[in-house]
Amino acid sequence: MKLEFYADGRGRQPVYDWILEVQKHDKETYRKTIIMMSYLEENGQLIHAGVVSHKDIKKLTGTDGIWQLRISDHRVLFFYFEGDTIVFTNVFPKKQNKTPRVEIKRAEQRKEEYLNRKQ
């Protein structure tokens, strides 16, 4: 699968920028991020189909196809595009049990923007 990072109208990529930041300041989180993204790259279609599961990857119920990737005390939200691409939308520090609704809404809005640009 291809991995892409959502970019806003100015070209900023929040998840990619976060990865660059943790690469400098939190080597362990960076290592885990690279491992999990590689895992998604290799197994994303099987995960999406429900054939393979992983404790740190789950589809968020009640959303428009938003998934969550757990990396240490951070959560990265993403969606599948056209069956062969994963698009990372946003990242946030985990501070509570439930995924904050505002973060889910942000991911859904970014998904909608992404899809509109692809048309």
C-alpha positions in Angstrom: 0.0 0.0 0.0 1.0 3.6 -0.5 1.2 5.9 2.5 0.3 9.5 2.1 0.1 12.5 4.4 -2.8 14.9 4.3 -1.6 18.4 3.2 -3.7 21.5 3.8 -4.1 24.3 1.3 -0.7 25.8 2.2 1.0 22.4 1.8 1.5 21.8 5.6 1.4 18.1 6.5 0.6 17.8 10.2 1.4 14.1 10.7 4.6 14.3 8.6 5.7 17.4 10.6 5.0 15.5 13.8 7.2 12.6 12.6 10.0 15.0 11.9 9.6 16.5 15.4 9.7 13.2 17.2 12.6 12.1 15.1 14.6 14.9 16.7 13.3 14.7 20.2 11.8 11.3 20.9 13.8 8.5 19.3 11.7 5.7 20.8 8.4 7.2 19.5 10.0 7.8 16.1 11.2 4.1 16.0 7.7 2.9 16.9 6.1 5.2 14.3 8.3 3.9 11.5 7.7 0.2 12.5 3.9 0.7 12.6 3.8 2.6 9.3 5.8 -0.1 7.7 3.4 -2.7 9.1 0.5 -0.7 7.6 2.2 -0.4 4.3 2.7 -4.2 4.1 -0.6 -5.3 5.8 -3.0 -2.5 5.3 -5.3 -4.2 2.8 -5.6 -7.3 5.1 -6.3 -5.1 8.1 -8.9 -3.1 6.1 -10.5 -6.4 5.0 -10.6 -7.7 8.5 -8.3 -10.7 7.7 -5.5 -9.4 10.0 -5.8 -7.5 13.2 -3.3 -5.6 15.4 -3.8 -4.3 18.9 -2.6 -0.8 18.0 -4.8 -0.4 14.8 -8.5 -0.1 15.0 -11.4 1.3 13.0 -13.3 4.0 15.0 -16.9 3.2 15.3 -19.4 5.8 14.4 -17.1 7.5 11.9 -16.9 7.9 8.2 -14.1 5.3 7.7 -11.6 6.8 10.1 -9.0 4.5 11.7 -6.7 5.0 14.6 -3.0 4.0 15.0 -1.7 3.9 18.6 1.9 4.9 18.9 3.1 5.3 22.5 1.0 8.0 24.1 0.0 9.4 20.7 -2.8 8.6 18.3 -2.6 9.0 14.5 -5.8 9.0 12.6 -6.1 7.9 8.9 -8.4 6.6 6.2 -8.2 4.3 3.3 -8.3 5.7 -0.2 -9.2 3.7 -3.3 -8.1 0.4 -1.7 -4.4 1.0 -2.2 -3.6 4.1 -0.2 -3.6 5.1 3.4 -3.8 8.8 4.2 -2.7 10.0 7.6 -4.8 13.1 8.6 -3.9 14.1 12.2 -2.1 13.2 15.3 -2.7 14.1 18.9 -1.4 13.1 22.4 -3.7 10.6 24.2 -5.0 12.2 27.4 -8.3 10.3 27.9 -9.8 6.8 27.2 -12.1 7.9 24.3 -10.8 9.5 21.1 -11.8 13.2 21.3 -14.7 14.0 19.1 -12.9 17.1 17.9 -10.0 15.0 16.5 -12.4 12.6 14.8 -14.2 15.6 13.2 -10.9 17.0 12.1 -9.9 13.7 10.4 -13.3 13.5 8.7 -13.0 17.1 7.4 -9.5 16.4 6.1 -10.7 13.3 4.4 -13.5 15.2 2.7 -11.0 17.9 1.6 -8.6 15.2 0.3 -11.4 13.5 -1.7 -12.6 16.7 -3.2 -9.1 17.5 -4.4 -8.8 14.1 -6.0 -12.0 14.5 -8.1 
